[in-house]
Amino acid sequence: MLTPFNSENTERHWMPAASVEDRGSGTYVVTLEKEIIGSLELAIDSPPHGRSR
């Protein structure tokens, strides 16, 4: 039988990335150093009609 876990509601926390590693060819590794439960929003600043570097 499955029963719900009695816990508090989660809170949203906005925070910058701890590090961003450019692996080349448009591939990046973003480290948050936190456990994520729920969802993740990612905002990327990019030049219009171009590629981020």
MIDOSE-1310 file (N, C-alpha, C; in nm, 2 decimals, decimal comma, always signed):
residues 53
mltp	+0,08/-0,12/+0,00/+0,00/+0,00/+0,00/+0,09/+0,12/+0,00; +0,06/+0,22/-0,09/+0,13/+0,35/-0,09/+0,06/+0,45/-0,01; +0,13/+0,52/+0,07/+0,07/+0,63/+0,15/+0,16/+0,76/+0,13; +0,10/+0,88/+0,14/+0,18/+1,00/+0,12/+0,27/+1,02/+0,23
fnse	+0,38/+1,09/+0,20/+0,48/+1,13/+0,31/+0,44/+1,26/+0,37; +0,42/+1,26/+0,50/+0,38/+1,39/+0,56/+0,50/+1,48/+0,58; +0,50/+1,58/+0,49/+0,61/+1,68/+0,49/+0,56/+1,82/+0,46; +0,65/+1,92/+0,49/+0,62/+2,06/+0,46/+0,62/+2,08/+0,31
nter	+0,56/+2,19/+0,26/+0,56/+2,23/+0,12/+0,71/+2,27/+0,09; +0,75/+2,25/-0,03/+0,88/+2,29/-0,07/+0,88/+2,44/-0,10; +1,00/+2,51/-0,08/+1,01/+2,65/-0,10/+1,10/+2,67/-0,23; +1,07/+2,78/-0,30/+1,16/+2,81/-0,42/+1,27/+2,90/-0,37
hwmp	+1,39/+2,87/-0,42/+1,51/+2,94/-0,39/+1,58/+2,98/-0,52; +1,60/+3,11/-0,54/+1,67/+3,15/-0,66/+1,82/+3,17/-0,63; +1,90/+3,11/-0,71/+2,04/+3,11/-0,68/+2,12/+3,10/-0,81; +2,24/+3,16/-0,81/+2,33/+3,15/-0,93/+2,40/+3,02/-0,93
aasv	+2,45/+2,98/-1,05/+2,52/+2,85/-1,06/+2,65/+2,86/-0,98; +2,70/+2,75/-0,92/+2,82/+2,75/-0,85/+2,94/+2,76/-0,95; +2,92/+2,69/-1,06/+3,02/+2,70/-1,17/+2,96/+2,66/-1,30; +3,02/+2,71/-1,41/+2,98/+2,68/-1,54/+3,10/+2,64/-1,62
edrg	+3,10/+2,51/-1,67/+3,22/+2,46/-1,75/+3,18/+2,45/-1,90; +3,26/+2,51/-1,98/+3,25/+2,51/-2,13/+3,32/+2,38/-2,17; +3,25/+2,28/-2,22/+3,31/+2,16/-2,28/+3,33/+2,17/-2,43; +3,30/+2,28/-2,49/+3,31/+2,30/-2,63/+3,19/+2,25/-2,71
sgty	+3,19/+2,29/-2,84/+3,08/+2,25/-2,93/+2,94/+2,28/-2,87; +2,93/+2,39/-2,79/+2,80/+2,43/-2,74/+2,75/+2,35/-2,62; +2,84/+2,27/-2,56/+2,80/+2,19/-2,45/+2,86/+2,25/-2,32; +2,77/+2,27/-2,22/+2,82/+2,33/-2,09/+2,77/+2,24/-1,98
vvtl	+2,85/+2,24/-1,87/+2,81/+2,17/-1,75/+2,78/+2,28/-1,64; +2,66/+2,28/-1,59/+2,63/+2,38/-1,49/+2,62/+2,31/-1,35; +2,69/+2,35/-1,25/+2,70/+2,29/-1,12/+2,62/+2,38/-1,02; +2,53/+2,33/-0,95/+2,45/+2,41/-0,86/+2,50/+2,38/-0,71
ekei	+2,56/+2,26/-0,69/+2,60/+2,22/-0,56/+2,48/+2,21/-0,46; +2,36/+2,18/-0,51/+2,24/+2,16/-0,43/+2,16/+2,05/-0,48; +2,08/+1,99/-0,40/+1,99/+1,89/-0,44/+1,86/+1,95/-0,49; +1,81/+1,91/-0,61/+1,70/+1,97/-0,67/+1,58/+1,88/-0,65
igsl	+1,48/+1,92/-0,59/+1,35/+1,85/-0,58/+1,24/+1,93/-0,64; +1,18/+1,88/-0,75/+1,08/+1,96/-0,81/+1,12/+2,00/-0,95; +1,14/+2,13/-0,97/+1,17/+2,18/-1,11/+1,30/+2,27/-1,10; +1,34/+2,30/-1,22/+1,46/+2,38/-1,24/+1,43/+2,48/-1,35
elai	+1,47/+2,61/-1,33/+1,45/+2,71/-1,43/+1,59/+2,76/-1,47; +1,62/+2,77/-1,59/+1,75/+2,81/-1,64/+1,74/+2,93/-1,73; +1,81/+3,04/-1,69/+1,81/+3,16/-1,78/+1,95/+3,17/-1,84; +1,95/+3,19/-1,97/+2,07/+3,20/-2,05/+2,08/+3,33/-2,12
dspp	+2,18/+3,41/-2,09/+2,20/+3,54/-2,17/+2,27/+3,50/-2,30; +2,21/+3,54/-2,41/+2,27/+3,50/-2,54/+2,26/+3,62/-2,63; +2,36/+3,65/-2,72/+2,34/+3,76/-2,81/+2,23/+3,73/-2,91; +2,16/+3,83/-2,96/+2,05/+3,80/-3,06/+2,11/+3,74/-3,19
hgrs	+2,04/+3,64/-3,24/+2,08/+3,58/-3,37/+2,23/+3,53/-3,37; +2,27/+3,49/-3,25/+2,41/+3,44/-3,24/+2,42/+3,32/-3,14; +2,54/+3,29/-3,12/+2,57/+3,18/-3,03/+2,64/+3,23/-2,90; +2,61/+3,18/-2,79/+2,68/+3,22/-2,67/+2,82/+3,16/-2,67
r	+2,91/+3,23/-2,61/+3,05/+3,19/-2,60/+3,09/+3,18/-2,46
